[in-house]
Every structure is written in C-alpha cells, then in structure tokens.
Amino acid sequence: MNPETLWWILFNGFVLVMLALDLGVFHREAHEVKMREALTWTGVWISLALLFNLGLYRGWVGAYPPAERPEVALAFLTGYLIEYSLSVDNVFVFALLFGYFHVPPKYQHRVLFWGILGAVLMRGALIFAGIALIRNFHWVIYVFGAILVLSGIKMWKSHGVKLEPEKNPVLRLVRRLFPVAGGDHGQKFFVRENGVRAVTPLFVVLVFVEWSDLLFAIDSIPAILAITEDPFLVYTSNVMAILGLRSLYFALAGVLQMFHLLHYGLSALLVFIGVKMWLVDVYELPTALSLAIVAAILAVSVVASLVSPRRPDA
C-alpha cells in the first residue's frame, strides 16, 4: 500500500469514528443543542482542522516532499476558510427549513447529522468529477469561473431567501415516490401508517437539507478547485468544513441577523475566485495572497455588519 492510499484510508476512518462518537455517544438521546455545547463543538472542529493543517506543514499528514509542505498547508487552509465561510449560507437555509417545517430543536441535530453524512459522500463524488473534468478538459475551468461569478452577482442582488418548499420539484418527487405520514413521529424518518411504509415530515426536511447542500456544492467545489487541484487537499478541506457545519448552525442560528452584510462579502468572495479561475492561464495568484484576500473580504463584511447594525424595521 502506497503512503497516499494509506492517508486516504486513515482520514476517512477518522471521519467515520468521529461521526460514530457524535451520534452514538454524545448525542444518543435527542436533545436541544444549547449555545455552550454548540460553541464547544465549533471550537473542537476548528481545532481539529488547524491541527490537521499543522500536520500537513510538519509532514505528519500526507506524503508530500518537505519543499512542498508550506504551499500544501496554505492551500488547505485557504480552501478550508473558503468552504467554512460559504457554509454560512447553508446555516441560513437550515434555519429557514426548520422554521418552515416546525422541526423541534431536539430533533434538528439528527436531521443535520444524516444530512452532513450524505453531503460528505455526495461532495466526494462531485470533487473527483470536477478534478477529472479540469484535468481532461482545461476549458472547463472557465465554465467553473463563470458559475462562480454569476453566483456572486446573484447573491449580491438578493435581499433574502424566499422559501417555498411546496413549489419545489424535489418535494413533489418525494410525495410521488413515498406516502408522507401526518402527525408527530418524534425523530423517526420512516413509520408504518395504515399498514403502509411511509416517510415522516422529518425525512422530507432531510431531503431538503441534502438538496440545498447539492446546490451550494455547485459554488463551493469550483471555488476550492481555484486554489488547488490536489484531490486529497480538496476533499479533506471540504470534509473538515462540512463536519463543523452542524455546530456552526447551532452557534449562529440565533445571531445570523447580526451579520446582515456578510452575504455581500460572500458574493465578493465568489466573484474574486471566479475571476482568479479566468486568469489562471495569464497569471497564477500566489496561494498566500489568495488567503490574505479571502480573509480580508470576510473580515470587512463581518466588521461592517457589527459597526452598522440592521435597522429594527428592516
């Protein structure tokens, strides 16, 4: 077994162990995740990502030559920061979904757990597909750049997310394939109603969580491919950001309105990365400079939100 394959196995093994501990030990009983617990887990996931990044830099993780390790660590950190920042949009959509479907707080963690597990599998497939496309058809990188620029412009012009699940084709497909049980069935996804196996409203919410992550992946995966095309770095930075998404939701759900200008920063971030992809054959921006620009864009939008709070009637 070569070292590269070994690290793929070790990293995915670590992910499976952490997910098993999360659901089987720390959240065996359904309960509402309070702010203190959410902040603790947010700190844990960020610390693990930074420790992983240090491992890349020091040569504890991966099989990279010493001369490449600083650039590798920078690429991972930049990709992780981009993915984690774009996750804020997921958080906002999760809050809208849970509010629309009236999901009790104690069941929200279960939905997000399975949603994140599905997202890891789905993004893994999309990442390898995206890398294969770029390596075999270089012009695809310009298409990805266009997707990011258009997404950034659309986000800049938007003034909020309108949630209309009843018009969503995914909901119509679910209702066509499965009978949807009425009433409250706790944290179950499947029940028997009148002798027929049916899905619960909680399962419908889970489908929407997966659907929303698929839509966001269309932006986030091309964004990180603008930083590096190394499959291990793209995958690990994506997964580390996704694993911290649940705790980020519970930590930010109640204070999202404080960062009302953040979506402008995220839109500028998407446009910047899209333009960077367009210029890849003309000038390759150093990873360190990309990291500095990404951090500056996010910092300015957060500080601006706090300095100029939203009006109460907005």
N, C-alpha and C positions, 0 to 999 in steps of 0.2 A: 504494500500500500504506500503510495507516494504521500509526502507531507501535506500537499494541497487537499487531497481527498480526506486525509485524517482530520484536518481542521474543519472541513465541511461537516463531517460526522460529529465532531466534538461540539461545534456551535449549535447544530440542530438538536443534539442531545441535551445541551444546556437549556435550550428553549423549551423542550418537552418537560424537563424536570421542573423548571420554574412554573410552567402552566399547571402541571400536576399539583405542585405545592399550593399554588394560588387557589385553585378550585377545590382540591381535596383536603387541604389543611386549614388555610387561612380564611376561606370563605365557604366552608362546608355547609354552614347554616345560612340561609338567606337573611340578610340584614341591611339596613340602610348605612351606606358608607358616609361617615361624618368627615368634616373638613380636616381634622387632625390626622385621621387614618389616610385620607387621600394625599395630603401633603407628605406624610411619611413615605408612602409608596412612590410618590413622584420623585422624592429625593433618592430612594433606592434605585429606581430605574435609571435616573440621570447619572448617578454614581457608577452603576454598572457599565453604562455606555462610555463614560470617561475612563474607567479602569480598562475597558476593552481597547480604547483608543491609546492609552498608555502602553498596553501590551503590544499593539502594533508598532509603536515608536521604539520600544525597547527590544523588540524581537521575541517577546514571549508568545505572541499570537501570529500565526501565518508562517509562510516560508519565504519571506521577502529578503533580498540581499541588504546588508547594512546601509549601503549608499541610498537605497530607495525608501527606507523606513520613514524618514521625516516627511517626504512627499505623500507616502501612503497614509500616514497618520493625519495629515492635513486634509487629504481627500475624504477620509472617513468622517472627520469632524465637520467639514463643510457640508457633506451630504446629510449627516445626522441633523445638523442645525436646520437645514432646508426642510427636511421631512418632518421634523418635530414642529417647526413653525407652521407649515401647511396643515398640520393636524388640528390647529385651532379651528379651522373651518369645519372639520368633522365634528368637533366638540359642539359647535353651534347647531349643526344639523341634528345631532343626537338629542340635544336639549329640546329642540322643536318636536322631534318624533315622540319622545317620551311624554311631552306635554300634550300633544295631539291625541295620542292613544291612551292617555291617563295611566301610564305604567307606574305602579307604586315604587318608591325609591328602593325598597328592599329587594326588588327583582331586577333592577337596572343593571347591576353588576353581572348577573348571569347572562343577560342578553349581550352585553358588551364582551364578556369572556368568549362566548362562542362566535360572536361577530369578529373579534380580533383573530381567533384561530383560523376562521375562514379567510380573513384578509391576508394572513401570512402565506397560506397556500396559494391564494389567487395572485398575490403580488409576486411570489416566487416564479410562477409561470409567466407572468407578464414581463418580468425583468429579463429572463432568459430569451424571451421572444424579441424584446426590444434590442438587446445586445446583438442577437443574431441578425436582425434586420440592418442595424447600423454597420456591422462588420461585412455584410454581404452586399448591401446596397447603401453606399455612403450618402446618397442624396436624401435618404430618409431623415437624416439629422436636420435638414432644412424644414421638413414637414413637422418634426417634433418642435422645432423652434417656432414655427407658425402657430402650432397649437398652444404653446405657452404664451406667446404674445397676444393672441386673440382671447385666451382665458383671462389674462391680466387686464386687458381693456374691458372685458365684460364684467369682471369683478369690480373694477374702478367705477363703472357706471351704475352698478347695482346698489340699491339702498335698502337691502334686507332680503331675506329669503322667504318666498311665499311657499308654504307647504300645502299641497293639495293632493294627498295620497289617493283619494277616490278617483282621480283622473289619471293615476299612474298606471302604465301598461303592466308593470310588474305585479301590482295588486290584482289586476284583472286576471292575470295568468295564474296566480296563486289560487284565486277563487274558482277558476275553471278547473284546476287540477285537483284541489282538495276542498272538501266542505269545511267551513270555518265555524267552530263551536262558539256558542254565545256564552255569556256569563264569565265569572271569575274562576280560573282553574289554577290559581297560585303560580308557581314557577314552571309548570309543565308546558311543553311545546306540543305534545300530542295527547289526545284523550279519545275515549270511545263515547260517542253520543248516539243513542238510539241504535246501538249495535254496529255503528259505522265508525271507522277510524277517522278522526278529524283533527285539524290543526287548531291551536288556540290563537287568540289575538296576539299573545306574546311571540308566537312563531312568525306572525305577519310582521311584527316590529323587527324581528331578527332579519327577515328577508330585506326589509328596507335599509337596515344597517349595512348589510352586505352590498346592496345596490349602491348606496351612497359612497361606500369605500371604493367600489369599482369606478365610479365617476371621478372621484378625487384622484385615483391612481393614474388616470389619463393625463393629469397635470404633473403629479409628483414624480412618477417614474422618468418621464423625459427630463424633468428638472435635474434629477441626480445624475442622469446619463450625460449631462452637460459638464459635470465635474469629473467623472471617471467612468470608464467602460470596464473596469475590473469587476467581474461578476461577484467575487467574494465581498468586495467593499460595498458595492451597490446593494447586495442582498442584506448584509449584516447591518448597515446603517439604516436601511428601510425597516428591518425587523425590530431593531432596538428602539426605533421611534414608535413603531406600532405597539410594542409591548407596553410602553409607557402611556399609551393613549387613554386607557381606562382611568387610571389615577389622575391624569390631566383633566379628564372630563369632570370627575367629582370635585377636583380642586378649583376648577374655573367656572363651572356651570352657573354658580350663583353670582359671579362677578364679571361675566362676559361683557356686560354693558359698559363697564369701566373702560374697556379698550375699544371704544367705538370707532377709532381711526385706524385700528390695526389692519382692517381689510384693505385700506389704501396701501399700507406697507407691503402686504402680501401680493397685491396686484402689481406693485412696482417690482417686487422680487421676481415674479413670473416673467414680466417683460424683460428685465435685466438678463435673466438666464436664457430666455428665448433669443435675444439679440446676441448673446455670447455664443449660442449654437450657430447662428447665422454667420458669425465672423470667424468660426473655427479654422477655416482654410486661409484666412487672411492674417489673423493674429490670435495666438492662444494665450488667454489671460492667465497669469500665474495663479495657482491654487490659493496661495496665501492672500493675494489681493482679492480674489473672489470671496474668500471667507470674511475678509475685512468689510467688503462692500455689503455682503448679506447681513452681517451683524449690525452694521451702521443703519441700514434700511429698517430693520426690525426695531432697533433701539429708538430711532427717531419717531416711528409711528407709536410706540408704546409711551414714550415720554410726552409726545404731543397729546395723546389721549388723556393722560393724567393732568397735564397742565391746562388743557382746555376741555373740561368735562362736558358731557352731553347735557343739553338743557332738559329740565324735568318734563317739558311738554313734547319733547322730540320723540 
